[in-house]
């Protein structure tokens, strides 16, 4: 697994693109594109571009980890 260069959610920009999602999660960019196409992932489509609002991304991570109450 790749190591994220981000150590805190505070370091993230307001919107994340597929490359940033991949870096934060420590996954390949192709995997982040697949993730962004899944139902339930908080993606915002602007024309052909897909971005993820930082706050929604944080909520998704917390909801989809063992400590998130699922």
C-alpha positions in Angstrom: 0.0 0.0 0.0 1.2 3.5 -0.8 1.7 5.9 2.1 -0.4 9.0 2.2 1.5 12.3 2.2 -1.4 13.9 4.1 -1.2 13.5 7.9 -4.3 15.5 8.8 -7.7 16.3 7.2 -6.8 19.9 7.8 -4.1 19.6 5.1 -6.7 18.7 2.4 -8.1 21.2 -0.1 -11.9 21.9 -0.1 -12.4 19.6 -3.1 -10.4 16.5 -4.0 -10.0 15.1 -7.4 -9.3 11.5 -8.2 -5.5 11.9 -7.9 -5.9 13.4 -4.4 -8.4 10.7 -3.3 -5.8 8.1 -4.4 -3.0 9.9 -2.5 -5.1 10.2 0.7 -6.3 6.6 0.7 -3.0 5.2 -0.5 -4.5 3.5 -3.5 -3.8 3.6 -7.2 -5.4 6.4 -9.3 -7.4 3.8 -11.3 -8.8 2.5 -8.0 -9.9 6.0 -7.0 -11.7 6.5 -10.3 -13.6 3.2 -9.7 -14.4 4.3 -6.1 -15.7 7.6 -7.4 -18.2 5.8 -9.7 -19.6 3.7 -6.9 -23.1 4.4 -5.4 -22.8 6.1 -2.1 -19.5 7.8 -2.7 -19.9 11.6 -2.3 -18.8 12.7 -5.7 -19.9 16.0 -7.3 -20.0 16.0 -11.1 -19.2 19.3 -12.8 -19.4 18.7 -16.5 -17.0 15.8 -17.2 -15.1 16.5 -14.0 -15.6 14.6 -10.8 -14.6 16.2 -7.4 -15.3 15.2 -3.8 -16.1 17.8 -1.2 -13.6 17.5 1.7 -16.3 17.4 4.4 -18.3 14.7 2.6 -15.1 12.7 2.0 -14.3 12.8 5.7 -17.8 11.6 6.6 -17.6 8.8 4.0 -14.2 7.6 5.4 -15.6 7.6 9.0 -18.8 5.8 8.0 -16.8 3.2 6.1 -14.2 2.3 8.6 -14.6 -0.1 11.5 -14.9 2.7 14.0 -17.7 4.4 12.0 -20.6 2.5 13.5 -21.4 0.3 10.6 
